[in-house]
């Protein structure tokens, strides 16, 4: 979750929210949470479990269909690709 928050801090187009699965059983069912952490992207893509930063970023980029890219100059900041 920390990494998702970092992305959200760097880019106004990204929002990160943490939900306690045991406190919101309806959401747990809705998003089919079977393992935590579970990251849901745009209501249609999800990542279960913890991933290293590089893999997490790869999965997020796949989820948004190439709309985003890594900033140049070695910066790891996610920027709008438009």
C-alpha positions, 0 to 999 in steps of 0.5 A: 500500500505504501507504494500506491500512496507514493504514486498518488502523491506524485501524480494527481491522476492517481488515487490510493485508498486502503480498506480494512477487508474485515471491516467492509465485508461487502467490499471484500466480496465485491472485489473478491479479496482472497489475499491481502494486500490486494490492489484494484486498478480502475475497477477492472484489474487487480494484483494480489499479494505484495510485489517488489517495486519494479514488478508492482510498477510493471503490473500497474502500467499493464493495467492502465494500458500504456497510458502512463510511462516512467519519467525520463532521466532515471526518475521513477516518478509515474507521469501521464503519457498524453 
